Amino acid sequence: MPEPAAEPAVEPVSCNLLIRRPAPVHEDIQMTGIVELSGPEEIEARSFAIIEEETGRSRPFDGAEWLVVRRMIHTSADFQLLDLVRFHPEAVQAGIEALRNGCLVATDTEMARAGISQARLERLGCRKACYIRESGVAERARREGITRSSAAVDHAAPQLDGAVYVVGNAPTALLRLLRLIGEGACAPALIVGMPVGFVNAAESKELLAGQDRIPYVTIQGRKGGSPLAAAVVNQLALLALKSEIGA
């Protein structure tokens, strides 16, 4: 039998690794423009001061409405909100009174619920809830061919009289809520209506602003979102905890 062919010789490969060490940090580096602040309260106060400086005295809001819009700008760094936020004439007062009465704060998403200060609500005797994951909501949505957000509004409806309803994401939730209000199925004290996006977001908010049954705070156009909606409730809760509106 022929002998098996010898395997070709393999020459060793030499690998030279170049390891770069991080450059040493020099103590004399100048942090140009960095403001040293000691804590969150100081950072918030400085942020509000910057917003006040940059908006000047020509802003379209004052009093408690300005405090709400200022917090929304603080949340988003979006000064276009000065031209987009809309208040029902009784919105701030209605929201403060509802919170002082220990109302339910219902939200369309868990994100909006999480963004609302639990500590402030507890001091007011309020509770917050999102019904999107409640038993039966998903099944109802499948059965009726609607979104879970719409089904969650239906589920919550018996509890919404005198409540603050917060919509920060789903136009379908706001549309369903307005329909139920029109049918007399519920009467919230305040709607914070700020769904965001390209499909029915602007249109649902236009419908909200076009009705005068329920006080509202909303944003014209496509902008919105759960952080902004939660910011509105957080500022109203702060005002509710004060002795005077706008203090």
PEKA-V546357 format. One record per run of one state. SS is the DSSP state (H for helix, E for strand, L for the rest). FROM is the first residue (numbers start at 1). LEN is the number of residues. If there is no record, write none. Layout:
[[SS | FROM | LEN] [SS | FROM | LEN]]
//
This chain:
[[L | 1 | 39] [H | 40 | 16] [L | 56 | 7] [H | 63 | 14] [L | 77 | 4] [H | 81 | 4] [E | 85 | 3] [L | 88 | 3] [H | 91 | 10] [L | 101 | 3] [E | 104 | 4] [L | 108 | 2] [H | 110 | 6] [L | 116 | 2] [H | 118 | 7] [L | 125 | 2] [E | 127 | 4] [L | 131 | 6] [H | 137 | 8] [L | 145 | 3] [H | 148 | 12] [L | 160 | 4] [E | 164 | 4] [L | 168 | 3] [H | 171 | 12] [L | 183 | 7] [E | 190 | 4] [L | 194 | 7] [H | 201 | 10] [L | 211 | 5] [E | 216 | 4] [L | 220 | 6] [H | 226 | 16] [L | 242 | 6]]
//
